[in-house]
Amino acid sequence: MAAVNCPTPALWITLAAIPTNALLAYLLITGQFGLPQLGLFGAGLATGLVNSATFLAGIWFVTQYRPFRDYQVLRSLWQFD
């Protein structure tokens, strides 16, 4: 996104991911609101889930909106080189 001089979507995705990660990690570490108390494993699980969601949000944005859609990022994903 930065290569085409449009880093704003990545900024908003990251700004949404940071508090989500903090909240989810807190909830899974301490076991609040009926979630299991997982300790350090909960922190890792929260981080992994939020990183996966961040990746999927970036891929979704790149495939749906201009000017990124014109590059057809996933066009040859299933083709062998």
PyMOL commands that set and color helices and strands:
alter all, ss='L'
color gray80, all
select helices_A, chain A and resi 2-4+8-30+40-64+69-71
alter helices_A, ss='H'
color red, helices_A
deselect
rebuild
show_as cartoon
